[in-house]
């Protein structure tokens, strides 16, 4: 569905809230709500929201890892595994 079909004024949300909630999971993409002609909110199904949050979390982890590599805060895997084995044996 084209994005232009997914942009509705806040009055549409007010008048059709129950219908929107029933249909939102079936629709391909979020519903953009406008107020005074400007985009103000997004309505989407919970599954899509959760997928986006998981994707963002993974991207943050990747960015952190890339920063650690750039700053030299890394150690060879063999060295880390050796230290972990020693810790395990001493506990």
URRATA-V464759 format. One record per pair of residues at least 24 apart in sequence whose C-alpha atoms are under 10 Angstrom apart, sorted by the first residue. I is the first residue (numbers start at 1). J is the second residue. Records with the same first field share a line. If there is no record, write none. Layout:
# URRATA-V464759
I: J, J
This chain:
# URRATA-V464759
1: 27, 28, 29
2: 28, 29
3: 28, 29, 30, 31, 32
4: 31, 32
5: 31, 32
6: 30, 31, 32, 33, 42, 43
7: 31, 32, 33, 34, 39, 42
8: 32, 33, 34, 35, 37, 39
9: 33, 34, 35, 36, 37, 38, 39, 40
10: 34, 35, 36, 37, 39, 40, 41
11: 35
13: 43
20: 44, 45
21: 45
